[in-house]
Amino acid sequence: MSLPPRHWRVLVREHDGSESESTYEQPGGEPPPIPQVVIVVGGNRSRRVVVDDVSTVDPPPGWVGVIRARPVTGTAAD
């Protein structure tokens, strides 16, 4: 029997300094993402981001925690 996915709130610091919000669906049974790892967020309008920080302290209702991230650029992180 597989575990259900866990949902994270993702705050992405954009190149222009603004912040956008997205979601990350973590497959059941997998450990939380760690800093410097690239994850895919956003469901139908998915995009790749680099994790900067992960927090499970006082998550918003319905979420596992909050991930702070930045867009993937055309560098080695890509």
PDB file of N, CA, C and O in Angstrom:
ATOM      1  N   MET A   1       0.839  -1.182   0.000  1.00  0.00           N
ATOM      2  CA  MET A   1       0.000   0.000   0.000  1.00  0.00           C
ATOM      3  C   MET A   1       0.884   1.245   0.000  1.00  0.00           C
ATOM      4  O   MET A   1       1.792   1.365   0.822  1.00  0.00           O
ATOM      5  N   SER A   2       0.625   2.149  -0.900  1.00  0.00           N
ATOM      6  CA  SER A   2       1.449   3.361  -0.981  1.00  0.00           C
ATOM      7  C   SER A   2       0.884   4.457  -0.085  1.00  0.00           C
ATOM      8  O   SER A   2      -0.321   4.526   0.160  1.00  0.00           O
ATOM      9  N   LEU A   3       1.771   5.298   0.388  1.00  0.00           N
ATOM     10  CA  LEU A   3       1.375   6.419   1.241  1.00  0.00           C
ATOM     11  C   LEU A   3       0.842   7.560   0.388  1.00  0.00           C
ATOM     12  O   LEU A   3       1.286   7.731  -0.747  1.00  0.00           O
ATOM     13  N   PRO A   4      -0.097   8.343   0.904  1.00  0.00           N
ATOM     14  CA  PRO A   4      -0.622   9.472   0.131  1.00  0.00           C
ATOM     15  C   PRO A   4       0.430  10.578  -0.003  1.00  0.00           C
ATOM     16  O   PRO A   4       1.318  10.693   0.842  1.00  0.00           O
ATOM     17  N   PRO A   5       0.334  11.383  -1.052  1.00  0.00           N
ATOM     18  CA  PRO A   5       1.282  12.490  -1.203  1.00  0.00           C
ATOM     19  C   PRO A   5       1.084  13.538  -0.113  1.00  0.00           C
ATOM     20  O   PRO A   5       0.011  13.651   0.479  1.00  0.00           O
ATOM     21  N   ARG A   6       2.136  14.293   0.134  1.00  0.00           N
ATOM     22  CA  ARG A   6       2.086  15.386   1.110  1.00  0.00           C
ATOM     23  C   ARG A   6       2.229  16.696   0.345  1.00  0.00           C
ATOM     24  O   ARG A   6       2.978  16.770  -0.629  1.00  0.00           O
ATOM     25  N   HIS A   7       1.515  17.723   0.780  1.00  0.00           N
ATOM     26  CA  HIS A   7       1.490  18.989   0.055  1.00  0.00           C
ATOM     27  C   HIS A   7       2.208  20.085   0.836  1.00  0.00           C
ATOM     28  O   HIS A   7       1.957  20.300   2.022  1.00  0.00           O
ATOM     29  N   TRP A   8       3.100  20.764   0.141  1.00  0.00           N
ATOM     30  CA  TRP A   8       3.893  21.854   0.700  1.00  0.00           C
ATOM     31  C   TRP A   8       3.501  23.172   0.048  1.00  0.00           C
ATOM     32  O   TRP A   8       3.204  23.217  -1.145  1.00  0.00           O
ATOM     33  N   ARG A   9       3.502  24.227   0.819  1.00  0.00           N
ATOM     34  CA  ARG A   9       3.350  25.589   0.283  1.00  0.00           C
ATOM     35  C   ARG A   9       4.746  26.032  -0.130  1.00  0.00           C
ATOM     36  O   ARG A   9       5.698  25.890   0.638  1.00  0.00           O
ATOM     37  N   VAL A  10       4.872  26.569  -1.344  1.00  0.00           N
ATOM     38  CA  VAL A  10       6.176  26.993  -1.858  1.00  0.00           C
ATOM     39  C   VAL A  10       6.139  28.490  -2.154  1.00  0.00           C
ATOM     40  O   VAL A  10       5.282  28.968  -2.897  1.00  0.00           O
ATOM     41  N   LEU A  11       7.075  29.214  -1.567  1.00  0.00           N
ATOM     42  CA  LEU A  11       7.226  30.645  -1.834  1.00  0.00           C
ATOM     43  C   LEU A  11       8.485  30.814  -2.672  1.00  0.00           C
ATOM     44  O   LEU A  11       9.586  30.476  -2.236  1.00  0.00           O
ATOM     45  N   VAL A  12       8.310  31.343  -3.886  1.00  0.00           N
ATOM     46  CA  VAL A  12       9.422  31.473  -4.827  1.00  0.00           C
ATOM     47  C   VAL A  12       9.829  32.936  -4.931  1.00  0.00           C
ATOM     48  O   VAL A  12       9.017  33.790  -5.286  1.00  0.00           O
ATOM     49  N   ARG A  13      11.092  33.222  -4.619  1.00  0.00           N
ATOM     50  CA  ARG A  13      11.648  34.566  -4.768  1.00  0.00           C
ATOM     51  C   ARG A  13      12.064  34.710  -6.220  1.00  0.00           C
ATOM     52  O   ARG A  13      13.031  34.091  -6.664  1.00  0.00           O
ATOM     53  N   GLU A  14      11.316  35.542  -6.968  1.00  0.00           N
ATOM     54  CA  GLU A  14      11.557  35.719  -8.403  1.00  0.00           C
ATOM     55  C   GLU A  14      12.797  36.572  -8.663  1.00  0.00           C
ATOM     56  O   GLU A  14      13.316  37.220  -7.754  1.00  0.00           O
ATOM     57  N   HIS A  15      13.264  36.566  -9.906  1.00  0.00           N
ATOM     58  CA  HIS A  15      14.457  37.329 -10.289  1.00  0.00           C
ATOM     59  C   HIS A  15      14.314  38.826 -10.032  1.00  0.00           C
ATOM     60  O   HIS A  15      15.296  39.505  -9.730  1.00  0.00           O
ATOM     61  N   ASP A  16      13.078  39.343 -10.154  1.00  0.00           N
ATOM     62  CA  ASP A  16      12.852  40.780  -9.955  1.00  0.00           C
ATOM     63  C   ASP A  16      12.647  41.152  -8.490  1.00  0.00           C
ATOM     64  O   ASP A  16      12.378  42.314  -8.183  1.00  0.00           O
ATOM     65  N   GLY A  17      12.772  40.175  -7.572  1.00  0.00           N
ATOM     66  CA  GLY A  17      12.619  40.444  -6.149  1.00  0.00           C
ATOM     67  C   GLY A  17      11.216  40.185  -5.619  1.00  0.00           C
ATOM     68  O   GLY A  17      11.012  40.145  -4.406  1.00  0.00           O
ATOM     69  N   SER A  18      10.251  40.010  -6.509  1.00  0.00           N
ATOM     70  CA  SER A  18       8.893  39.718  -6.056  1.00  0.00           C
ATOM     71  C   SER A  18       8.814  38.266  -5.579  1.00  0.00           C
ATOM     72  O   SER A  18       9.745  37.486  -5.780  1.00  0.00           O
ATOM     73  N   GLU A  19       7.703  37.918  -4.950  1.00  0.00           N
ATOM     74  CA  GLU A  19       7.530  36.561  -4.449  1.00  0.00           C
ATOM     75  C   GLU A  19       6.237  35.981  -5.003  1.00  0.00           C
ATOM     76  O   GLU A  19       5.196  36.637  -4.972  1.00  0.00           O
ATOM     77  N   SER A  20       6.300  34.765  -5.505  1.00  0.00           N
ATOM     78  CA  SER A  20       5.103  34.081  -5.977  1.00  0.00           C
ATOM     79  C   SER A  20       4.885  32.836  -5.122  1.00  0.00           C
ATOM     80  O   SER A  20       5.794  32.358  -4.443  1.00  0.00           O
ATOM     81  N   GLU A  21       3.665  32.329  -5.173  1.00  0.00           N
ATOM     82  CA  GLU A  21       3.311  31.162  -4.371  1.00  0.00           C
ATOM     83  C   GLU A  21       2.930  30.009  -5.273  1.00  0.00           C
ATOM     84  O   GLU A  21       2.296  30.202  -6.311  1.00  0.00           O
ATOM     85  N   SER A  22       3.320  28.809  -4.874  1.00  0.00           N
ATOM     86  CA  SER A  22       3.001  27.617  -5.637  1.00  0.00           C
ATOM     87  C   SER A  22       2.833  26.459  -4.662  1.00  0.00           C
ATOM     88  O   SER A  22       2.847  26.660  -3.448  1.00  0.00           O
ATOM     89  N   THR A  23       2.676  25.254  -5.186  1.00  0.00           N
ATOM     90  CA  THR A  23       2.571  24.064  -4.344  1.00  0.00           C
ATOM     91  C   THR A  23       3.549  23.003  -4.832  1.00  0.00           C
ATOM     92  O   THR A  23       3.922  22.962  -6.004  1.00  0.00           O
ATOM     93  N   TYR A  24       3.948  22.157  -3.906  1.00  0.00           N
ATOM     94  CA  TYR A  24       4.793  21.009  -4.232  1.00  0.00           C
ATOM     95  C   TYR A  24       4.112  19.778  -3.663  1.00  0.00           C
ATOM     96  O   TYR A  24       3.813  19.727  -2.470  1.00  0.00           O
ATOM     97  N   GLU A  25       3.868  18.793  -4.503  1.00  0.00           N
ATOM     98  CA  GLU A  25       3.279  17.539  -4.063  1.00  0.00           C
ATOM     99  C   GLU A  25       4.398  16.524  -3.910  1.00  0.00           C
ATOM    100  O   GLU A  25       4.960  16.037  -4.891  1.00  0.00           O
ATOM    101  N   GLN A  26       4.707  16.217  -2.662  1.00  0.00           N
ATOM    102  CA  GLN A  26       5.776  15.274  -2.354  1.00  0.00           C
ATOM    103  C   GLN A  26       5.208  13.863  -2.387  1.00  0.00           C
ATOM    104  O   GLN A  26       4.226  13.582  -1.699  1.00  0.00           O
ATOM    105  N   PRO A  27       5.804  12.967  -3.174  1.00  0.00           N
ATOM    106  CA  PRO A  27       5.309  11.594  -3.208  1.00  0.00           C
ATOM    107  C   PRO A  27       5.325  10.967  -1.809  1.00  0.00           C
ATOM    108  O   PRO A  27       6.255  11.194  -1.036  1.00  0.00           O
ATOM    109  N   GLY A  28       4.312  10.190  -1.493  1.00  0.00           N
ATOM    110  CA  GLY A  28       4.228   9.539  -0.189  1.00  0.00           C
ATOM    111  C   GLY A  28       5.446   8.687   0.096  1.00  0.00           C
ATOM    112  O   GLY A  28       5.925   7.961  -0.774  1.00  0.00           O
ATOM    113  N   GLY A  29       5.945   8.778   1.321  1.00  0.00           N
ATOM    114  CA  GLY A  29       7.088   7.973   1.732  1.00  0.00           C
ATOM    115  C   GLY A  29       8.445   8.585   1.446  1.00  0.00           C
ATOM    116  O   GLY A  29       9.452   8.096   1.959  1.00  0.00           O
ATOM    117  N   GLU A  30       8.506   9.640   0.642  1.00  0.00           N
ATOM    118  CA  GLU A  30       9.788  10.287   0.353  1.00  0.00           C
ATOM    119  C   GLU A  30      10.142  11.277   1.457  1.00  0.00           C
ATOM    120  O   GLU A  30       9.250  11.869   2.065  1.00  0.00           O
ATOM    121  N   PRO A  31      11.452  11.466   1.726  1.00  0.00           N
ATOM    122  CA  PRO A  31      11.830  12.464   2.731  1.00  0.00           C
ATOM    123  C   PRO A  31      11.578  13.874   2.195  1.00  0.00           C
ATOM    124  O   PRO A  31      11.485  14.066   0.983  1.00  0.00           O
ATOM    125  N   PRO A  32      11.467  14.859   3.086  1.00  0.00           N
ATOM    126  CA  PRO A  32      11.273  16.245   2.634  1.00  0.00           C
ATOM    127  C   PRO A  32      12.431  16.703   1.758  1.00  0.00           C
ATOM    128  O   PRO A  32      13.543  16.189   1.884  1.00  0.00           O
ATOM    129  N   PRO A  33      12.186  17.665   0.871  1.00  0.00           N
ATOM    130  CA  PRO A  33      13.273  18.198   0.049  1.00  0.00           C
ATOM    131  C   PRO A  33      14.310  18.892   0.933  1.00  0.00           C
ATOM    132  O   PRO A  33      13.997  19.343   2.035  1.00  0.00           O
ATOM    133  N   ILE A  34      15.522  18.972   0.450  1.00  0.00           N
ATOM    134  CA  ILE A  34      16.600  19.630   1.180  1.00  0.00           C
ATOM    135  C   ILE A  34      17.132  20.801   0.357  1.00  0.00           C
ATOM    136  O   ILE A  34      16.953  20.835  -0.861  1.00  0.00           O
ATOM    137  N   PRO A  35      17.788  21.764   1.019  1.00  0.00           N
ATOM    138  CA  PRO A  35      18.338  22.911   0.282  1.00  0.00           C
ATOM    139  C   PRO A  35      19.270  22.486  -0.849  1.00  0.00           C
ATOM    140  O   PRO A  35      19.990  21.492  -0.754  1.00  0.00           O
ATOM    141  N   GLN A  36      19.228  23.270  -1.915  1.00  0.00           N
ATOM    142  CA  GLN A  36      20.042  23.124  -3.122  1.00  0.00           C
ATOM    143  C   GLN A  36      19.538  22.042  -4.078  1.00  0.00           C
ATOM    144  O   GLN A  36      20.163  21.794  -5.109  1.00  0.00           O
ATOM    145  N   VAL A  37      18.417  21.395  -3.749  1.00  0.00           N
ATOM    146  CA  VAL A  37      17.835  20.385  -4.627  1.00  0.00           C
ATOM    147  C   VAL A  37      16.810  21.057  -5.527  1.00  0.00           C
ATOM    148  O   VAL A  37      16.106  21.969  -5.095  1.00  0.00           O
ATOM    149  N   VAL A  38      16.721  20.614  -6.772  1.00  0.00           N
ATOM    150  CA  VAL A  38      15.733  21.137  -7.718  1.00  0.00           C
ATOM    151  C   VAL A  38      14.467  20.288  -7.606  1.00  0.00           C
ATOM    152  O   VAL A  38      14.525  19.060  -7.665  1.00  0.00           O
ATOM    153  N   ILE A  39      13.314  20.960  -7.442  1.00  0.00           N
ATOM    154  CA  ILE A  39      12.018  20.276  -7.398  1.00  0.00           C
ATOM    155  C   ILE A  39      11.104  20.893  -8.447  1.00  0.00           C
ATOM    156  O   ILE A  39      11.347  22.004  -8.918  1.00  0.00           O
ATOM    157  N   VAL A  40      10.055  20.169  -8.806  1.00  0.00           N
ATOM    158  CA  VAL A  40       9.055  20.669  -9.752  1.00  0.00           C
ATOM    159  C   VAL A  40       7.818  21.053  -8.942  1.00  0.00           C
ATOM    160  O   VAL A  40       7.282  20.242  -8.187  1.00  0.00           O
ATOM    161  N   VAL A  41       7.376  22.289  -9.107  1.00  0.00           N
ATOM    162  CA  VAL A  41       6.219  22.796  -8.373  1.00  0.00           C
ATOM    163  C   VAL A  41       5.143  23.252  -9.351  1.00  0.00           C
ATOM    164  O   VAL A  41       5.423  23.498 -10.524  1.00  0.00           O
ATOM    165  N   GLY A  42       3.907  23.363  -8.860  1.00  0.00           N
ATOM    166  CA  GLY A  42       2.881  24.049  -9.618  1.00  0.00           C
ATOM    167  C   GLY A  42       1.852  23.253 -10.355  1.00  0.00           C
ATOM    168  O   GLY A  42       0.995  23.854 -11.002  1.00  0.00           O
ATOM    169  N   GLY A  43       1.870  21.935 -10.306  1.00  0.00           N
ATOM    170  CA  GLY A  43       0.804  21.169 -10.961  1.00  0.00           C
ATOM    171  C   GLY A  43       0.768  21.354 -12.465  1.00  0.00           C
ATOM    172  O   GLY A  43       1.752  21.061 -13.145  1.00  0.00           O
ATOM    173  N   ASN A  44      -0.376  21.848 -13.014  1.00  0.00           N
ATOM    174  CA  ASN A  44      -0.544  21.988 -14.470  1.00  0.00           C
ATOM    175  C   ASN A  44       0.443  22.977 -15.092  1.00  0.00           C
ATOM    176  O   ASN A  44       0.914  22.771 -16.211  1.00  0.00           O
ATOM    177  N   ARG A  45       0.751  24.042 -14.366  1.00  0.00           N
ATOM    178  CA  ARG A  45       1.709  25.034 -14.871  1.00  0.00           C
ATOM    179  C   ARG A  45       3.028  24.839 -14.142  1.00  0.00           C
ATOM    180  O   ARG A  45       3.510  25.751 -13.471  1.00  0.00           O
ATOM    181  N   SER A  46       3.610  23.660 -14.271  1.00  0.00           N
ATOM    182  CA  SER A  46       4.787  23.305 -13.487  1.00  0.00           C
ATOM    183  C   SER A  46       6.029  24.076 -13.929  1.00  0.00           C
ATOM    184  O   SER A  46       6.170  24.501 -15.075  1.00  0.00           O
ATOM    185  N   ARG A  47       6.917  24.230 -12.952  1.00  0.00           N
ATOM    186  CA  ARG A  47       8.213  24.861 -13.202  1.00  0.00           C
ATOM    187  C   ARG A  47       9.209  24.295 -12.216  1.00  0.00           C
ATOM    188  O   ARG A  47       8.835  23.756 -11.175  1.00  0.00           O
ATOM    189  N   ARG A  48      10.471  24.419 -12.550  1.00  0.00           N
ATOM    190  CA  ARG A  48      11.537  23.919 -11.695  1.00  0.00           C
ATOM    191  C   ARG A  48      12.086  25.047 -10.841  1.00  0.00           C
ATOM    192  O   ARG A  48      12.316  26.157 -11.320  1.00  0.00           O
ATOM    193  N   VAL A  49      12.293  24.742  -9.560  1.00  0.00           N
ATOM    194  CA  VAL A  49      12.858  25.714  -8.630  1.00  0.00           C
ATOM    195  C   VAL A  49      13.931  25.041  -7.791  1.00  0.00           C
ATOM    196  O   VAL A  49      13.939  23.821  -7.630  1.00  0.00           O
ATOM    197  N   VAL A  50      14.846  25.861  -7.252  1.00  0.00           N
ATOM    198  CA  VAL A  50      15.897  25.380  -6.363  1.00  0.00           C
ATOM    199  C   VAL A  50      15.463  25.669  -4.930  1.00  0.00           C
ATOM    200  O   VAL A  50      15.125  26.806  -4.602  1.00  0.00           O
ATOM    201  N   VAL A  51      15.469  24.661  -4.086  1.00  0.00           N
ATOM    202  CA  VAL A  51      15.083  24.818  -2.686  1.00  0.00           C
ATOM    203  C   VAL A  51      16.164  25.602  -1.938  1.00  0.00           C
ATOM    204  O   VAL A  51      17.346  25.265  -2.004  1.00  0.00           O
ATOM    205  N   ASP A  52      15.742  26.656  -1.225  1.00  0.00           N
ATOM    206  CA  ASP A  52      16.654  27.415  -0.369  1.00  0.00           C
ATOM    207  C   ASP A  52      16.476  27.058   1.098  1.00  0.00           C
ATOM    208  O   ASP A  52      17.455  27.007   1.843  1.00  0.00           O
ATOM    209  N   ASP A  53      15.234  26.809   1.528  1.00  0.00           N
ATOM    210  CA  ASP A  53      14.949  26.564   2.935  1.00  0.00           C
ATOM    211  C   ASP A  53      13.655  25.764   3.060  1.00  0.00           C
ATOM    212  O   ASP A  53      12.732  25.936   2.264  1.00  0.00           O
ATOM    213  N   VAL A  54      13.595  24.888   4.063  1.00  0.00           N
ATOM    214  CA  VAL A  54      12.405  24.083   4.322  1.00  0.00           C
ATOM    215  C   VAL A  54      12.028  24.249   5.785  1.00  0.00           C
ATOM    216  O   VAL A  54      12.876  24.104   6.666  1.00  0.00           O
ATOM    217  N   SER A  55      10.761  24.551   6.052  1.00  0.00           N
ATOM    218  CA  SER A  55      10.299  24.714   7.428  1.00  0.00           C
ATOM    219  C   SER A  55       9.025  23.920   7.659  1.00  0.00           C
ATOM    220  O   SER A  55       8.080  23.993   6.873  1.00  0.00           O
ATOM    221  N   THR A  56       9.011  23.155   8.757  1.00  0.00           N
ATOM    222  CA  THR A  56       7.805  22.435   9.151  1.00  0.00           C
ATOM    223  C   THR A  56       7.239  22.996  10.456  1.00  0.00           C
ATOM    224  O   THR A  56       6.342  22.401  11.054  1.00  0.00           O
ATOM    225  N   VAL A  57       7.762  24.135  10.892  1.00  0.00           N
ATOM    226  CA  VAL A  57       7.288  24.776  12.119  1.00  0.00           C
ATOM    227  C   VAL A  57       6.040  25.597  11.802  1.00  0.00           C
ATOM    228  O   VAL A  57       6.068  26.451  10.916  1.00  0.00           O
ATOM    229  N   ASP A  58       4.955  25.344  12.515  1.00  0.00           N
ATOM    230  CA  ASP A  58       3.691  26.056  12.325  1.00  0.00           C
ATOM    231  C   ASP A  58       3.267  26.159  10.862  1.00  0.00           C
ATOM    232  O   ASP A  58       3.094  27.265  10.351  1.00  0.00           O
ATOM    233  N   PRO A  59       3.097  25.026  10.180  1.00  0.00           N
ATOM    234  CA  PRO A  59       2.677  25.105   8.770  1.00  0.00           C
ATOM    235  C   PRO A  59       1.261  25.653   8.652  1.00  0.00           C
ATOM    236  O   PRO A  59       0.458  25.504   9.573  1.00  0.00           O
ATOM    237  N   PRO A  60       0.951  26.285   7.525  1.00  0.00           N
ATOM    238  CA  PRO A  60      -0.429  26.729   7.297  1.00  0.00           C
ATOM    239  C   PRO A  60      -1.365  25.513   7.331  1.00  0.00           C
ATOM    240  O   PRO A  60      -0.938  24.408   6.995  1.00  0.00           O
ATOM    241  N   PRO A  61      -2.620  25.691   7.727  1.00  0.00           N
ATOM    242  CA  PRO A  61      -3.566  24.563   7.772  1.00  0.00           C
ATOM    243  C   PRO A  61      -3.629  23.826   6.429  1.00  0.00           C
ATOM    244  O   PRO A  61      -3.749  24.447   5.373  1.00  0.00           O
ATOM    245  N   GLY A  62      -3.546  22.503   6.488  1.00  0.00           N
ATOM    246  CA  GLY A  62      -3.628  21.680   5.286  1.00  0.00           C
ATOM    247  C   GLY A  62      -2.297  21.437   4.600  1.00  0.00           C
ATOM    248  O   GLY A  62      -2.240  20.687   3.625  1.00  0.00           O
ATOM    249  N   TRP A  63      -1.235  22.043   5.078  1.00  0.00           N
ATOM    250  CA  TRP A  63       0.088  21.910   4.461  1.00  0.00           C
ATOM    251  C   TRP A  63       1.036  21.176   5.412  1.00  0.00           C
ATOM    252  O   TRP A  63       0.840  21.199   6.627  1.00  0.00           O
ATOM    253  N   VAL A  64       2.054  20.530   4.862  1.00  0.00           N
ATOM    254  CA  VAL A  64       3.101  19.878   5.656  1.00  0.00           C
ATOM    255  C   VAL A  64       4.059  20.928   6.192  1.00  0.00           C
ATOM    256  O   VAL A  64       4.536  20.823   7.322  1.00  0.00           O
ATOM    257  N   GLY A  65       4.340  21.939   5.382  1.00  0.00           N
ATOM    258  CA  GLY A  65       5.278  22.984   5.755  1.00  0.00           C
ATOM    259  C   GLY A  65       5.439  23.980   4.626  1.00  0.00           C
ATOM    260  O   GLY A  65       4.662  23.994   3.672  1.00  0.00           O
ATOM    261  N   VAL A  66       6.470  24.819   4.750  1.00  0.00           N
ATOM    262  CA  VAL A  66       6.732  25.866   3.767  1.00  0.00           C
ATOM    263  C   VAL A  66       8.135  25.681   3.205  1.00  0.00           C
ATOM    264  O   VAL A  66       9.098  25.480   3.945  1.00  0.00           O
ATOM    265  N   ILE A  67       8.229  25.752   1.884  1.00  0.00           N
ATOM    266  CA  ILE A  67       9.514  25.684   1.187  1.00  0.00           C
ATOM    267  C   ILE A  67       9.780  27.059   0.584  1.00  0.00           C
ATOM    268  O   ILE A  67       8.927  27.601  -0.118  1.00  0.00           O
ATOM    269  N   ARG A  68      10.946  27.624   0.847  1.00  0.00           N
ATOM    270  CA  ARG A  68      11.368  28.859   0.183  1.00  0.00           C
ATOM    271  C   ARG A  68      12.321  28.438  -0.932  1.00  0.00           C
ATOM    272  O   ARG A  68      13.217  27.620  -0.724  1.00  0.00           O
ATOM    273  N   ALA A  69      12.114  29.010  -2.115  1.00  0.00           N
ATOM    274  CA  ALA A  69      12.864  28.566  -3.284  1.00  0.00           C
ATOM    275  C   ALA A  69      13.119  29.738  -4.224  1.00  0.00           C
ATOM    276  O   ALA A  69      12.635  30.849  -4.008  1.00  0.00           O
ATOM    277  N   ARG A  70      13.895  29.462  -5.277  1.00  0.00           N
ATOM    278  CA  ARG A  70      14.166  30.448  -6.324  1.00  0.00           C
ATOM    279  C   ARG A  70      14.112  29.741  -7.674  1.00  0.00           C
ATOM    280  O   ARG A  70      14.327  28.532  -7.753  1.00  0.00           O
ATOM    281  N   PRO A  71      13.826  30.490  -8.730  1.00  0.00           N
ATOM    282  CA  PRO A  71      13.752  29.848 -10.051  1.00  0.00           C
ATOM    283  C   PRO A  71      15.078  29.235 -10.460  1.00  0.00           C
ATOM    284  O   PRO A  71      16.144  29.741 -10.111  1.00  0.00           O
ATOM    285  N   VAL A  72      15.001  28.152 -11.196  1.00  0.00           N
ATOM    286  CA  VAL A  72      16.208  27.537 -11.774  1.00  0.00           C
ATOM    287  C   VAL A  72      16.680  28.435 -12.904  1.00  0.00           C
ATOM    288  O   VAL A  72      15.882  28.882 -13.727  1.00  0.00           O
ATOM    289  N   THR A  73      17.968  28.694 -12.938  1.00  0.00           N
ATOM    290  CA  THR A  73      18.534  29.471 -14.033  1.00  0.00           C
ATOM    291  C   THR A  73      19.327  28.534 -14.949  1.00  0.00           C
ATOM    292  O   THR A  73      19.430  27.341 -14.664  1.00  0.00           O
ATOM    293  N   GLY A  74      19.862  29.033 -15.995  1.00  0.00           N
ATOM    294  CA  GLY A  74      20.622  28.222 -16.945  1.00  0.00           C
ATOM    295  C   GLY A  74      22.043  27.943 -16.486  1.00  0.00           C
ATOM    296  O   GLY A  74      22.969  27.977 -17.296  1.00  0.00           O
ATOM    297  N   THR A  75      22.233  27.664 -15.187  1.00  0.00           N
ATOM    298  CA  THR A  75      23.557  27.389 -14.650  1.00  0.00           C
ATOM    299  C   THR A  75      23.679  25.925 -14.275  1.00  0.00           C
ATOM    300  O   THR A  75      22.869  25.104 -14.706  1.00  0.00           O
ATOM    301  N   ALA A  76      24.674  25.593 -13.483  1.00  0.00           N
ATOM    302  CA  ALA A  76      24.919  24.212 -13.074  1.00  0.00           C
ATOM    303  C   ALA A  76      23.744  23.620 -12.299  1.00  0.00           C
ATOM    304  O   ALA A  76      23.575  22.400 -12.283  1.00  0.00           O
ATOM    305  N   ALA A  77      22.927  24.459 -11.653  1.00  0.00           N
ATOM    306  CA  ALA A  77      21.774  23.948 -10.901  1.00  0.00           C
ATOM    307  C   ALA A  77      20.687  23.425 -11.832  1.00  0.00           C
ATOM    308  O   ALA A  77      19.775  22.727 -11.389  1.00  0.00           O
ATOM    309  N   ASP A  78      20.776  23.754 -13.110  1.00  0.00           N
ATOM    310  CA  ASP A  78      19.763  23.376 -14.076  1.00  0.00           C
ATOM    311  C   ASP A  78      19.910  21.975 -14.529  1.00  0.00           C
ATOM    312  O   ASP A  78      19.122  21.506 -15.351  1.00  0.00           O
TER     313      ASP A  78
END
